Amino acid sequence: MSHILPKTAKIAGYTAFAGMTLWLIACASTSGGYDDYGPGPIPAGMGRLWIDAGGINELNFYINDQATGQEVHSDFPRMSGSAPGAYETGLQNTNLLVDLPAGVYTVVVNTDIDDDVEIKDVEIVASQEKYVSARVGRFQVRTAGGNLGSNMPFLIMDYSMRTVLGRAMTTQGVRHFIVPEGQYKVRMENSSTGFDQVRPVEVVYGRPPTFVQIGEESTTDDQEQEEP
């Protein structure tokens, strides 16, 4: 079963730290097995799945039983990065812990572009914990200089610029776009003014959000990144 949602490498050991952080903040999750002090015991006949997103605390995802194809769990706490009201709260809630019956599952993580992240053959064993990595990362686009406003539409494209993967808009508030780990390009243009700029974006699992600046007063780093 699929879901259609609106689409609108730094410190060694960061991933391990992120995994520990998930345990410390899991008490706010909605997937069950918790009390005020953190995860409770694994229920009888169940196993526990931890999804490590490299420091990202909340994801939109669903889980299918691979044997039957039936959806057994879904959770969509965050608004799409392209939604007008989307913003980052700064809260340390997480929904990345799920108790499941023993079996083999597929985890599908929805991102803010057309490409989702699929993790197959996730085997859950009763009374045991299973850790899997969702290879996603984040970036943020901001404008600066000239007559550029705070609400500018832009395209998220593959690195070769052959395919538009998503459309979104800059805002004054903090808004992160979650995408699969990889290399992309962000293009912002305004045909009436002749404005057209492209910025490369590298998104790496386990890194803090990548910041992309577009505008007439581009930084030296931005200009260097454009060079092949």
Secondary structure, DSSP 4 states (H G I P E B T S, - for coil): -----------TTHHHHHHHHHHHHGGG-SSSSEETTEE-PPPTTEEEEEEE-TT----EEEEEETTT--EEEEE--S--TTSTT-----------EEEEESEEEEEEEE-SSS--EEEEEEEE-TT-EEEEE--EEEEEEEEESTT--S--EEEEEETTS--EEEEEE--SS---EEEESEEEEEEEEETTTTEEEEEEEEE-TTSPPEEEEEETT--HHHHHHH--
